[in-house]
Amino acid sequence: MDSFFRACFVAFLFFSHFSGSTHNSDQSREYDGIIAVVNDDIITYLDLEERVALFSIGEKVSDELRARVLPEVLKEMVQEKLKWQCAKKYAPKGGWATANEVKTAFSNIAKRNNLSYDSFCKLLESKNVSKNTLMRQIRINLSWISYINARFGKLVNVSETEVNQTIAQIKEKENTESYYVHRMFFPVSDNKNEGAVSSQVNNLKQMLLKGADFHNLARQFSQDPSANKGGEIGWIFHGQLSPEENRALGEMSMGEYRVVRNTRGYVILFLQDKKEAGLKSFTVLKFVQVIVPFRDANPPREEIESLMNYALDLKRNSHSCSEFIKRAKDSSFCGISDPVTITLEEMQPQFRSMIAPLQSGSIGNPLMTPNGIVTICMLDRKTQQIPEPTPNDIKMQKTNERLSVFADREIQDFRRKSEIKVSEKYGNIIK
């Protein structure tokens, strides 16, 4: 994926006349049954297909990438069954996560993808993925986090001295480069699971190199709380992460992925952008995308020219973004996205160069895309300062990473006491 879903051109997904179900209707019926039993809970082939479809929302998945994704998704589904069973045993009355908390988390995922709640539901439906599949995953993750906090929170102590030392280190380095970082974390609680974690991390890195979207992978597999945000950490200063990660970021080039082993586990870093010493501002954009869609996947040159001229005329006859959007709505065949809010630095370089010149209230030049002619209407543009982390931010970050190690140890202990049966076809996946 060219990161359209998370960065720019989110609306392409809505106006590309979705290919429909990602499940092959000709698939042999032998796979429609149960493929795994985790204690008393079952996983069916259709459950797995829906989760793979959820993983690939917004991106085209090659056969090679799918072959790497499927076993990781199945392993994660087994892991989720274990987490749910373990947390449920000790759940307070009413459960660990309320329906409102689950819905709020679902809405936040939609917002981070610049979609309204209803638009996100329509996107899932277009891929034949029930919103309940994502809701269920969210409920399990929220319940697991609450359970781990309740059970082990008192055992984790991040001292004021440690926090102050980190702040001092950041202050000392604040005039050096700053980094826009995406991060996945995979704890290693003991030597017994070192090999399994290392293998998973290297497989995920290969997926990234084959074109998988970092945010999708982080949301599905990362054990860090930032997984809920697709692994997006945002702008950080040198010293904010572990020494091993700080050192790696200083060596990395923009657009690079790197696996780092720190004292608590494995990290996959993605360096989206970096600023030179002393530069501490970033740009927040809010825009709408208007698309004149192609009728077919391979439109003739005449259709492309005709639609491009239509978009150009629409721009020439509009004196403001609101007028352009109204004319597009009145046309009956133009598609209009939900407003997109994103930082300029977060966007891929090729899109950034096209968007960067647009000021508040301006209309961009129509662009040809695989799905149609797209025009950007820049609603707002603001420059903000990179916020320095507060003592509470640092304490929370260190606490969460240490709790992740407790969580890994807890699930491994529960797994050893569990009965996991996997069909012959998938038996080599779950070890």
Long-range contacts (C-beta under 8 A, 24 or more apart in sequence): 1-58, 1-59, 1-60, 1-211, 1-212, 1-213, 2-348, 3-213, 3-348, 4-58, 5-57, 5-58, 5-59, 5-113, 5-213, 5-215, 6-58, 6-112, 6-113, 6-213, 6-215, 6-230, 7-342, 7-346, 7-347, 7-348, 7-351, 8-340, 8-342, 8-347, 8-348, 8-351, 8-355, 9-289, 9-351, 9-369, 9-374, 10-113, 10-114, 10-115, 10-289, 10-337, 10-338, 10-340, 11-289, 11-291, 11-335, 11-336, 11-337, 11-338, 11-340, 11-374, 12-289, 12-291, 12-369, 12-370, 12-371, 12-374, 13-58, 13-123, 14-119, 14-122, 14-123, 14-335, 14-337, 15-291, 15-293, 15-335, 15-371, 15-372, 16-293, 16-370, 16-371, 17-293, 18-126, 18-127, 20-126, 20-128, 21-53, 21-127, 21-128, 22-49, 22-52, 22-53, 22-56, 22-127, 22-128, 23-49, 23-50, 23-53, 23-128, 31-425, 34-423, 35-74, 35-422, 35-423, 35-425, 35-426, 36-74, 36-77, 36-78, 36-420, 36-421, 36-422, 36-423, 36-426, 36-430, 37-419, 37-420, 37-421, 38-78, 38-81, 38-82, 38-85, 38-418, 38-419, 38-420, 39-81, 39-85, 39-418, 39-419, 39-420, 41-81, 41-84, 41-85, 43-74, 43-77, 43-78, 43-81, 47-77, 48-73, 48-74, 48-77, 50-128, 50-129, 50-130, 50-133, 51-76, 51-77, 51-133, 53-127, 53-128, 53-129, 54-124, 54-127, 54-129, 54-133, 54-134, 54-137, 55-216, 55-220, 56-216, 57-123, 57-124, 57-127, 57-129, 57-216, 58-113, 58-123, 58-213, 58-216, 59-211, 59-212, 59-213, 59-216, 61-212, 62-210, 62-211, 64-210, 65-207, 65-210, 65-211, 65-212, 68-203, 68-206, 68-207, 68-210, 69-207, 69-212, 71-426, 71-429, 72-200, 72-203, 72-204, 72-207, 72-220, 72-221, 73-220, 74-426, 74-429, 74-430, 75-200, 75-429, 75-430, 76-220, 76-221, 78-420, 78-422, 78-430, 79-411, 80-137, 80-140, 80-141, 82-411, 82-414, 82-415, 82-418, 83-140, 83-141, 83-143, 83-144, 83-411, 84-140, 84-143, 84-144, 85-414, 85-418, 86-144, 86-147, 86-410, 86-411, 86-414, 87-140, 87-143, 87-144, 87-146, 87-147, 88-143, 90-147, 90-150, 90-151, 91-143, 91-147, 95-143, 96-142, 96-143, 96-144, 96-146, 96-147, 97-138, 97-139, 97-142, 97-143, 97-146, 101-142, 102-135, 102-138, 102-139, 102-142, 103-135, 105-138, 105-142, 105-228, 106-131, 106-134, 106-135, 106-138, 108-228, 109-134, 109-138, 109-219, 109-228, 112-229, 112-230, 112-232, 114-337, 114-338, 114-339, 114-340, 114-341, 114-342, 115-338, 116-338, 119-338, 141-227, 141-228, 144-407, 145-225, 148-403, 148-406, 148-407, 148-410, 149-403, 151-406, 151-410, 152-403, 152-406, 152-407, 152-410, 153-399, 153-403, 155-406, 156-399, 156-402, 156-403, 156-406, 158-395, 158-398, 158-399, 158-402, 160-391, 162-398, 163-391, 163-394, 163-395, 163-398, 164-391, 166-239, 166-240, 166-394, 166-398, 167-389, 167-391, 167-394, 169-239, 170-237, 170-238, 170-239, 170-240, 170-388, 170-389, 172-239, 173-237, 173-238, 173-239, 174-237, 174-238, 174-388, 175-277, 175-278, 176-237, 176-238, 176-277, 177-238, 177-250, 177-274, 177-275, 177-276, 177-277, 178-235, 178-236, 178-237, 178-238, 178-274, 178-275, 178-279, 178-280, 178-386, 179-235, 179-236, 179-237, 179-238, 179-249, 179-271, 179-273, 179-274, 179-275, 180-234, 180-235, 180-271, 180-272, 180-273, 180-274, 180-343, 180-345, 180-346, 181-233, 181-234, 181-235, 181-236, 181-241, 181-249, 181-269, 181-270, 181-271, 181-272, 182-214, 182-215, 182-218, 182-230, 182-231, 182-232, 182-233, 182-269, 182-270, 182-272, 183-218, 183-222, 183-224, 183-226, 183-231, 183-233, 183-241, 183-245, 183-267, 183-268, 183-269, 183-270, 184-214, 184-217, 184-218, 184-221, 184-222, 184-224, 184-227, 184-231, 184-267, 184-268, 185-222, 185-223, 185-224, 185-226, 185-265, 185-266, 185-267, 185-401, 185-404, 186-221, 186-222, 186-223, 186-265, 186-266, 186-267, 186-268, 187-223, 187-264, 187-265, 187-401, 187-404, 187-405, 187-407, 187-408, 188-264, 188-265, 188-266, 188-405, 188-408, 189-405, 189-406, 189-408, 189-409, 189-412, 190-409, 190-412, 192-412, 193-408, 193-412, 196-431, 197-265, 197-266, 198-266, 201-259, 201-266, 201-268, 202-259, 204-268, 205-257, 205-259, 205-268, 208-257, 208-268, 208-270, 209-257, 214-257, 214-270, 223-265, 223-404, 223-407, 223-408, 224-400, 224-401, 224-404, 225-400, 231-270, 232-346, 235-275, 235-282, 235-345, 235-386, 235-387, 236-389, 237-386, 237-388, 237-389, 240-389, 240-394, 240-397, 242-267, 245-269, 249-274, 254-349, 255-349, 264-401, 264-402, 264-404, 264-405, 265-404, 265-405, 265-408, 272-345, 272-346, 273-345, 273-346, 275-386, 280-385, 280-386, 281-383, 281-384, 281-385, 281-386, 282-343, 282-344, 282-345, 282-383, 282-384, 282-386, 283-343, 283-344, 283-345, 283-381, 283-382, 283-383, 283-384, 284-341, 284-342, 284-343, 284-344, 284-380, 284-381, 284-382, 284-383, 284-384, 285-340, 285-341, 285-342, 285-343, 285-344, 285-355, 285-358, 285-378, 285-380, 285-381, 286-339, 286-340, 286-341, 286-378, 286-379, 286-380, 286-381, 287-339, 287-340, 287-355, 287-358, 287-376, 287-377, 287-378, 287-379, 288-321, 288-325, 288-336, 288-337, 288-338, 288-339, 288-340, 288-376, 288-377, 288-379, 289-336, 289-337, 289-340, 289-374, 289-375, 289-376, 289-377, 290-324, 290-325, 290-328, 290-334, 290-335, 290-336, 290-337, 290-374, 290-375, 290-377, 291-334, 291-335, 291-336, 291-337, 291-369, 291-371, 291-372, 291-373, 291-374, 291-375, 292-333, 292-334, 292-335, 292-366, 292-372, 292-373, 293-333, 293-335, 293-371, 293-372, 294-371, 294-372, 304-368, 304-373, 307-372, 307-373, 308-366, 308-368, 308-373, 310-373, 311-366, 311-373, 311-375, 312-366, 314-375, 315-363, 315-365, 315-366, 315-375, 318-363, 320-361, 321-361, 321-362, 321-363, 321-377, 321-378, 321-379, 324-363, 324-375, 324-377, 325-377, 335-372, 339-379
